[in-house]
Amino acid sequence: MIDSDAASDIPSVLRVLKAMLRARGLHYADLATALGKSESSLKRYLSGRRLTLSGLEDICRLFGVSLAEFCEIAAKELSNKPDTLTPEQERELAADPELMLVLVLILQRRTSAEIVQDLAIDETRLFPLLMRLERLNLLKVYPGNRVRLLISEKLNVPPGSPIRDGFVQVMKDDFMRQDWVSASSHWSVQMARLSDASVAQLDMLIINFNMQLHAMADRDRREGLDARWYCVLSSGIETDLPDYIRRVREVQAREQDKTSAAEPEMPPEGSA
C-alpha cells in the first residue's frame, strides 16, 4: 500500500538522523546507552515510530546541535530533491497518461486503495506502473507498494514541455465540451486593465489559489467527506476589446443562423 504519508518529509528527517549517527562513528547501542533507552527502542525511534519532539531534541543534543539547527539541516536534505523532470522522464510520462496520473496522485499523497479506485484499475495493474516510475528514478518502491518520492512534491512543469502541451490540449477539449450552465460547472470571467506589475501579482494569486484548493482537498480527505474529481483552470489572457466585440458578434450571428435554420418554413399566404 502507498501510505497516506508516502510523500512525507519523515523519511528524509530519519535519513539525516542516521547520517549524523554514522558521521560521528556511533552505533545504535552507543546512542541507546546515552539516552537511557534499550537498543530496540532506539531502532523503533529511528524507523519513525514513537519518536516525539522531546525525544528528537534529546538526540540532537547528543549530536551537539539544537533542534532548530537540525531542522535547517533536514530542510537542506529536502531541498536537494529535483523539482524538474529530465527529458527522458518527460517523454515517458507524456506518452502514457495512466503512468503520469499515478505519479500525480502519489504527489497528492493518495493511498494505493484510492489510486486504484480513482483510475478504475486493480492492484496487479498498479505495481508494474510503480516499477516503471522507479526505473525513471522518480520514486523508490518498497514492499507493500509503499513508496518514497525522489523528486520534489512541488514539481515544476514549464510551458512547452511535452507533458504540459498534452495536458493543455486535453483540457481545452474538456472545457470546450462542458455544459457551462449545469450545476456541476463553476466559473467566473472578469475583465481588468492591468500593468505588468499587476500581471506578476496575478501569477502569485493563481499560485496562492492553487495552494488553497489543495488545502481544501486535504481537509475533505481528513474529514472523510464524499468528494469528486474537478478540473480547475486558472488563467489570464491579454484581450483586445474591439476584437472581443467582433468575435461576440460572430458568435451571435452563427447562433441566429442556427435558430433560423431550425424554424419550419411557413407556407405562403393564400396557398391551399
N, C-alpha and C positions, 0 to 999 in steps of 0.2 A: 504493500500500500504506500502511496505517496502521502506522507503525513501532512497535516494542515500547516505545519511549520517547515515544510520541505525546503522553502526558500529562506528559512530563518537565519538570523545572524549568529545563533548559538553555536553551531559547529565551528565558525571562524573564531569565536571567542575561546572555545576549548582548544583549538589548534594553537592559539597564541599562548595559552597557559602551558601546554605541553612543550612548546618550543622554548619557553623560558626555563622550564624544568631541565631540558636537555642542555641548554646553553650554560647552565650553572653546574653541570656534571652531577645532578642529583637523580635519585631513583624514587619510585613511589614510596618505598619503605622509609627513606630519609624524610620525605615530606610528611608522611603519616605520623612518624615519631615526633617531629617538630610541632605538629598540630594537635598531638594527643589523640589521634584517631587510629583506627585499625586500617591496615593496608586495603582491605576490601571496601571499607567505607570511602577511602580516598579515591579508589578506582571508580566507584559509583559517582562521586562528585565530578570526576574528570570525564565521565560519559554523559554529563548533563543532568543526572538525576539527584535531586535533593540538594543541589548547590544553591545556597542562599546568598544574598548580597553580603551578609555578615561573614559567611564562610569564604566568599571570594576576596573580601577585604583582608581577612587573615592570611590567605595565600599570598596576596600581593605584598603584604608587609614582610613576609619571609623572603620574598624576591627583592626587597629593597625598593619597591615602587609604591606610590599611593594608588588608590582605586581610580582617581581621576587620570593619573598618568597611564595606568593600564588601559583605560577606556580609549585614550588617544592612540596607543599602540594598536589596539584592536581595530580602531576606526581606519588606520592606515592599511591594515590587512584587508579590510572590506573594500577599501577604495581601490585596491590593486586589481579587482575583477574588471575585465574589459566591459565597456558599455557599448561597443560596436561589434558588428559581425565581420568576419573575413569574407572575401569574395566567394570562396568555396561554400561557406556556411549559408550565405545569401542565396546562392544558386540552388542548393539542395532544398532549402526551406521554401523558396519561391516556386519550385517545381512540384511540391507536394503540399497542398493546403491542409491536409489532415495532419501531417507532421508539424507544420507550422502552428496549427491551433493547439496541438498538445503542448508545445513549448509555451505558447501564450497563456494557457490555462495553468501550467506549472508556475509561471511568473506571477500569476494571480493567486497562488497557493491553494489551488483546488486539489482535493484528495483524489486518489485513483477511482474510488466509487463515483465521485462527482464527474470525473473526466469521462468515464465510460458511459455515464448517463447523458452527459452533455453532447457527446459525439455519436451516441447510439452505436457503440461498439462494445466488445467484451474484453475481459482481462487478457485473454490469449492474444488479442489484437494489439493491446496496449504495450505489452512487453517488447515486441520487436521494434515498435516505434521509439520506445525509450532507449533501446540499444543503438538505434541509428543516431539519436541525439547525443549519446555518449561517444560514438565514433567521430562525431563532428566536434567533440571537445566542448559541448555546450553544458553538459552536466555529467555527474558520476552516478551510476546506478548501484544500489545496494540491495541485499536480499529483501524480499517482500515488496519489490518495486518502490523502495524508498530511494530518494534522490537528493543530491546536493548540487546546487547550481554552480557552474564555473564562470558564469557571466553575471553582470550586474542586473538586479531587478529593474533598474531604470534604464532599459535598453534604448539606445538612440538609433532610429532607423531614418537616415537622411533622405530628403527629396531626391528622386532619380534612381533610387535603389530598386532592384527587381521586386523585392517584397512589397515596398510601398506602392510602386506602379501597379502591380497586380491587384493589391487590396483596393486602391483607389478606383480602378476600373469596375470591380465587382460592386463596390459601394455606390458608385454612380448609377449603375443599373438598378440596384435595390431601391435607392432613393427616388429614381425616376418612375419606378413601377408602383411605389407605395400609394395607398389611399390616403390622401392628405386630409380628408375630413373625417376619418374614422376615429373612434375613441382611443385607439392604441397609438395614434400619431400625435406627437407633441412637438410643436415647433413655433418659432417666432422669427420674424425678419425685421431688422432695424436698419435705418439709413442715417449716417452721420458723416460730417465733413471733418476729417482728422489730419493732423500734422504727422510728420514722420515720427516725432517723439511719442505721440499718442498711439500710433500703429505699433511701436515697440511695446507700449504698455498693454495693448490688445493681446499681443503674444503672451505676456505674463498672465493676463486674465484667463486666457484659454488654458494655460498650464495649471493655474490655481483651480479652475473649474474641473479639470480632469482629476486633480487630486481629491476634490470634494466628492466627485462622482464615485471614485473608488472607495472613499471613506464610507459613503452610504452603502455601497455593496458589501463592504466588510461588516458594517453594523447589521445589515439584514441577515448575513450569514451567521453571525454570532448569535442573533436572537432567533434563528431557525424560522424566519419568515418565508412564506411562499414567494418565489421570485421567478422571473422570466428574463431571458436574454434580450437586451436592447442594444441597438447600434446608435450611438450618439455622435453626430457630426458637428464639430465646432469649426467654423470657417468665416473668414472675412475676405472679400474680394473688392478690388477697386472697380468702381462703376461710373460710367459716363451717362449722365442723366438724360440728355437728348436721345442717345442710343437706347436707353431703357424705355423711353416713351415710344420710340419706333417699334421696338420688339413687342411691347404690350399690345400695341395696335395691330401688329401682325397676328398675334395670338387671338385677339378678339375677332379679327376678320375670318380666321380659319374656323373658329367656333361658330360664327354666324353662318358660314358656308355649310358646315355640317348640319346645323339646325334646318336650314332651308332645304337641303337635300333630303332630309328625313321627313319633311312635311308632305303629305299626299297631295297630288295635283287635284285642283278643283275643276270640274267641268265648266266650260264656258257658259255664261248666262244664256238662257233660252234654248239650250240643247236638250233633246229628249232623253 
